Amino acid sequence: MDTEEQAKGTADECDINFPVGYGLDNKQISELTGCFYEEKRQILHTTNYVVRPDGTIAVAAYSTGPIGRLVWQDVLGLVQFYKKMAAQG
């Protein structure tokens, strides 16, 4: 995981205005979340979540390599769909 300095740099570069984690134990995060941990390089493979307002996971995408990530356009479309369905009752 990123160091505090790297996380702050990313947050500044991307103008992020929400908390950003750093300095976590990759193996422990893998055990907690189910994301794939690669022992050889001691890295986590990308795991994406769309979280509902109540804190539950609406969608999870687990990658085992360089592909398999959510793209913002799909996430936006999904959020808009959920909002439409909620408005219809």
Backbone as ProteinMPNN parsed JSONL, in Angstrom:
{"seq_chain_A": "MDTEEQAKGTADECDINFPVGYGLDNKQISELTGCFYEEKRQILHTTNYVVRPDGTIAVAAYSTGPIGRLVWQDVLGLVQFYKKMAAQG", "coords_chain_A": {"N_chain_A": [[0.839, -1.177, 0.0], [0.305, 2.326, -0.414], [2.554, 4.822, 0.911], [2.118, 7.359, 3.464], [2.935, 9.801, 2.379], [2.836, 9.264, -0.408], [0.087, 8.756, -0.689], [-1.006, 11.24, 0.048], [0.074, 12.764, -2.033], [-1.238, 11.648, -4.278], [-3.891, 12.26, -3.6], [-3.774, 15.065, -3.636], [-3.011, 15.519, -6.318], [-5.198, 14.484, -7.708], [-7.244, 15.964, -6.73], [-8.788, 15.02, -4.567], [-11.352, 14.836, -2.198], [-12.011, 13.296, -0.005], [-11.437, 10.881, 2.644], [-8.345, 9.09, 2.333], [-6.82, 6.001, 2.386], [-3.717, 4.619, 3.689], [-0.549, 2.922, 4.091], [-1.326, 0.347, 4.889], [-1.49, -3.183, 5.716], [-0.92, -5.41, 3.238], [-1.469, -8.204, 3.059], [-3.198, -8.615, 5.221], [-5.348, -6.949, 4.483], [-6.186, -8.317, 2.216], [-7.143, -10.669, 3.394], [-9.286, -9.623, 4.847], [-10.978, -8.477, 2.91], [-11.158, -10.141, 0.698], [-9.867, -9.652, -1.652], [-7.377, -10.316, -4.196], [-4.201, -11.433, -3.292], [-0.904, -11.252, -4.235], [1.669, -13.252, -3.653], [4.338, -13.407, -4.592], [5.102, -10.783, -5.502], [4.135, -9.404, -3.405], [1.757, -7.868, -3.473], [-1.504, -6.329, -3.776], [-4.103, -7.18, -5.955], [-6.147, -5.237, -8.117], [-9.214, -4.255, -6.729], [-12.513, -3.37, -6.92], [-15.217, -1.488, -5.615], [-18.66, -0.638, -5.497], [-20.404, 1.241, -3.378], [-23.352, 1.34, -1.543], [-25.494, 3.989, -0.211], [-26.192, 3.132, 2.365], [-24.01, 1.77, 3.198], [-23.622, -0.847, 2.369], [-22.352, -3.241, -0.001], [-22.876, -2.788, -3.379], [-21.866, -3.605, -5.843], [-19.062, -5.591, -6.658], [-15.847, -5.913, -8.026], [-13.392, -8.109, -8.683], [-10.068, -8.373, -9.503], [-7.568, -10.411, -11.023], [-5.341, -9.774, -12.308], [-3.922, -7.539, -14.789], [-6.281, -6.575, -16.001], [-9.864, -6.041, -15.693], [-11.166, -4.055, -14.234], [-13.437, -1.667, -12.794], [-14.861, 0.93, -14.731], [-15.283, 4.47, -14.766], [-17.46, 5.38, -16.256], [-19.218, 3.223, -16.395], [-19.794, 2.89, -13.684], [-21.045, 5.342, -13.102], [-23.32, 5.101, -14.77], [-24.535, 2.906, -13.504], [-25.093, 3.946, -10.94], [-26.889, 5.981, -11.651], [-28.945, 4.368, -12.666], [-29.711, 2.94, -10.338], [-30.669, 5.096, -8.822], [-32.828, 5.906, -10.393], [-34.457, 3.615, -10.243], [-35.009, 3.617, -7.504], [-36.492, 5.966, -7.284], [-38.771, 5.244, -8.616], [-39.925, 3.606, -6.873]], "CA_chain_A": [[0.0, 0.0, 0.0], [1.048, 3.576, -0.48], [2.958, 5.514, 2.122], [1.327, 8.565, 3.707], [3.366, 10.818, 1.408], [2.285, 8.893, -1.715], [-1.367, 8.937, -0.635], [-1.269, 12.681, 0.004], [0.385, 13.215, -3.393], [-2.335, 11.23, -5.152], [-5.07, 13.053, -3.231], [-3.56, 16.427, -4.143], [-2.997, 15.477, -7.781], [-6.538, 14.166, -8.211], [-8.179, 16.849, -6.038], [-9.676, 14.148, -3.815], [-11.824, 15.522, -0.988], [-12.49, 12.315, 0.961], [-10.29, 10.203, 3.255], [-7.598, 8.133, 1.532], [-6.03, 5.124, 3.245], [-2.311, 4.385, 3.354], [0.241, 2.186, 5.063], [-2.011, -0.852, 5.381], [-0.849, -4.465, 5.483], [-1.567, -6.014, 2.066], [-1.974, -9.546, 3.34], [-4.349, -8.472, 6.116], [-6.443, -6.392, 3.682], [-6.668, -9.421, 1.387], [-7.936, -11.557, 4.244], [-10.516, -8.932, 5.256], [-11.842, -8.083, 1.795], [-11.251, -11.16, -0.341], [-9.122, -9.298, -2.866], [-6.305, -11.257, -4.474], [-2.87, -11.062, -2.84], [0.132, -11.972, -4.971], [2.78, -13.489, -2.717], [5.641, -13.146, -5.23], [5.396, -9.337, -5.472], [3.508, -8.895, -2.182], [0.846, -6.79, -3.872], [-2.929, -6.601, -3.947], [-4.627, -6.871, -7.281], [-7.232, -4.269, -8.058], [-10.551, -4.637, -6.305], [-13.366, -2.186, -6.989], [-16.517, -1.617, -4.969], [-19.643, 0.43, -5.524], [-21.011, 1.134, -2.054], [-24.643, 2.031, -1.398], [-25.512, 4.972, 0.887], [-26.3, 2.475, 3.676], [-22.735, 1.137, 3.503], [-23.52, -2.192, 1.82], [-21.714, -3.299, -1.32], [-23.795, -3.022, -4.492], [-21.115, -4.315, -6.873], [-17.64, -5.783, -6.401], [-15.109, -6.469, -9.155], [-12.104, -8.603, -8.211], [-9.15, -8.638, -10.597], [-6.42, -11.257, -10.731], [-4.275, -9.342, -13.207], [-3.977, -6.147, -15.226], [-7.588, -6.156, -16.501], [-10.957, -6.38, -14.802], [-11.451, -2.926, -13.359], [-14.605, -0.854, -13.116], [-14.566, 2.234, -15.327], [-16.186, 5.453, -14.17], [-18.683, 5.499, -17.042], [-20.107, 2.143, -15.966], [-20.231, 3.185, -12.317], [-22.023, 6.433, -13.198], [-24.555, 4.531, -15.306], [-25.138, 2.069, -12.478], [-25.646, 4.828, -9.906], [-28.073, 6.615, -12.223], [-29.966, 3.328, -12.727], [-30.202, 2.727, -8.97], [-31.467, 6.267, -8.426], [-34.089, 5.836, -11.146], [-35.262, 2.531, -9.678], [-35.446, 4.056, -6.178], [-37.511, 6.993, -7.481], [-39.982, 4.576, -9.088], [-40.485, 2.951, -5.694]], "C_chain_A": [[0.885, 1.24, 0.0], [1.471, 4.06, 0.903], [2.054, 6.724, 2.307], [1.661, 9.644, 2.683], [2.8, 10.525, 0.017], [0.778, 9.12, -1.756], [-1.73, 10.413, -0.701], [-0.988, 13.243, -1.38], [-0.715, 12.866, -4.376], [-3.579, 12.062, -4.878], [-4.953, 14.476, -3.759], [-3.661, 16.466, -5.664], [-4.396, 15.295, -8.36], [-7.627, 15.015, -7.568], [-9.245, 16.043, -5.292], [-10.061, 14.831, -2.509], [-12.468, 14.562, 0.011], [-11.273, 11.569, 1.519], [-9.666, 9.161, 2.323], [-6.721, 7.313, 2.475], [-4.601, 5.0, 2.767], [-1.681, 3.52, 4.436], [-0.397, 0.917, 5.611], [-1.214, -2.112, 5.038], [-1.595, -5.2, 4.371], [-2.189, -7.372, 2.363], [-3.226, -9.482, 4.223], [-5.563, -7.921, 5.355], [-7.04, -7.479, 2.79], [-7.563, -10.355, 2.187], [-9.273, -10.932, 4.632], [-11.501, -8.728, 4.113], [-12.041, -9.154, 0.735], [-10.527, -10.801, -1.619], [-7.898, -10.208, -2.995], [-4.949, -10.67, -4.082], [-1.866, -11.918, -3.596], [1.374, -12.059, -4.091], [4.123, -13.067, -3.321], [6.032, -11.671, -5.145], [4.845, -8.651, -4.231], [2.626, -7.676, -2.469], [-0.592, -7.271, -3.84], [-3.293, -6.312, -5.385], [-5.867, -6.005, -7.112], [-8.56, -4.904, -7.665], [-11.374, -3.364, -6.251], [-14.695, -2.481, -6.332], [-17.369, -0.4, -5.305], [-20.436, 0.235, -4.241], [-22.295, 1.955, -2.014], [-24.562, 3.03, -0.241], [-25.604, 4.328, 2.273], [-25.036, 1.7, 4.058], [-22.582, -0.284, 2.996], [-22.921, -2.138, 0.418], [-22.754, -3.65, -2.374], [-23.127, -3.887, -5.552], [-19.668, -4.434, -6.407], [-17.014, -6.404, -7.637], [-13.71, -6.82, -8.663], [-11.237, -8.957, -9.41], [-8.021, -9.545, -10.135], [-5.238, -10.906, -11.624], [-4.521, -7.921, -13.668], [-5.293, -5.696, -15.854], [-8.65, -6.522, -15.483], [-11.278, -5.295, -13.803], [-12.745, -2.242, -13.78], [-14.128, 0.447, -13.754], [-15.646, 3.212, -14.876], [-17.498, 5.561, -14.933], [-19.699, 4.429, -16.63], [-20.653, 2.403, -14.564], [-21.282, 4.287, -12.331], [-23.357, 5.918, -13.718], [-25.282, 3.671, -14.279], [-25.791, 2.91, -11.386], [-26.91, 5.512, -10.416], [-29.229, 5.615, -12.307], [-30.569, 3.085, -11.348], [-31.07, 3.887, -8.504], [-32.826, 6.258, -9.125], [-35.012, 4.781, -10.554], [-35.809, 2.93, -8.296], [-36.579, 5.076, -6.284], [-38.845, 6.38, -7.924], [-40.657, 3.772, -7.972], [-40.408, 1.504, -5.751]], "O_chain_A": [[2.058, 1.19, 0.369], [0.841, 3.752, 1.914], [1.301, 7.078, 1.399], [0.767, 10.324, 2.179], [2.335, 11.439, -0.665], [0.251, 9.621, -2.749], [-2.653, 10.798, -1.419], [-1.725, 14.106, -1.858], [-1.088, 13.687, -5.213], [-4.245, 12.518, -5.808], [-5.924, 15.032, -4.272], [-4.318, 17.341, -6.228], [-4.732, 15.888, -9.385], [-8.811, 14.807, -7.835], [-10.438, 16.339, -5.372], [-9.2, 15.345, -1.795], [-13.352, 14.949, 0.776], [-10.195, 11.62, 0.928], [-10.374, 8.443, 1.615], [-5.966, 7.873, 3.27], [-4.299, 5.239, 1.598], [-2.204, 3.399, 5.543], [-0.033, 0.463, 6.696], [-0.357, -2.085, 4.155], [-2.757, -5.569, 4.534], [-3.317, -7.647, 1.953], [-4.193, -10.209, 3.994], [-6.684, -8.382, 5.566], [-8.258, -7.553, 2.628], [-8.615, -10.779, 1.71], [-10.279, -11.633, 4.736], [-12.714, -8.794, 4.313], [-12.991, -9.084, -0.045], [-10.564, -11.567, -2.582], [-7.445, -10.794, -2.012], [-4.596, -9.562, -4.484], [-1.958, -13.146, -3.602], [2.037, -11.056, -3.826], [4.945, -12.448, -2.646], [7.156, -11.343, -4.764], [5.062, -7.456, -4.028], [2.725, -6.631, -1.827], [-0.86, -8.472, -3.874], [-2.849, -5.321, -5.964], [-6.54, -6.049, -6.082], [-8.964, -5.938, -8.195], [-10.979, -2.39, -5.611], [-15.239, -3.577, -6.467], [-16.868, 0.721, -5.386], [-21.063, -0.805, -4.039], [-22.313, 3.122, -2.406], [-23.674, 2.935, 0.606], [-25.145, 4.913, 3.254], [-24.99, 1.054, 5.105], [-21.52, -0.883, 3.168], [-22.982, -1.111, -0.258], [-23.43, -4.674, -2.279], [-23.75, -4.798, -6.097], [-19.114, -3.498, -5.831], [-17.584, -7.319, -8.232], [-12.939, -5.942, -8.275], [-11.642, -9.764, -10.248], [-7.572, -9.457, -8.992], [-4.256, -11.645, -11.69], [-5.249, -7.173, -13.015], [-5.414, -4.524, -16.213], [-8.372, -7.232, -14.517], [-11.622, -5.578, -12.655], [-13.107, -2.234, -14.956], [-13.101, 0.997, -13.355], [-16.788, 2.82, -14.634], [-18.543, 5.806, -14.33], [-20.895, 4.705, -16.531], [-21.83, 2.164, -14.293], [-22.299, 4.181, -11.647], [-24.408, 6.254, -13.173], [-26.51, 3.706, -14.196], [-26.909, 2.621, -10.958], [-27.897, 5.61, -9.687], [-30.376, 5.98, -12.046], [-31.79, 3.03, -11.201], [-32.097, 3.675, -7.859], [-33.848, 6.568, -8.513], [-36.207, 5.02, -10.381], [-36.951, 2.61, -7.967], [-37.511, 5.062, -5.481], [-39.912, 6.926, -7.643], [-41.795, 3.322, -8.106], [-40.844, 0.825, -4.822]]}, "name": "protein", "num_of_chains": 1, "seq": "MDTEEQAKGTADECDINFPVGYGLDNKQISELTGCFYEEKRQILHTTNYVVRPDGTIAVAAYSTGPIGRLVWQDVLGLVQFYKKMAAQG"}
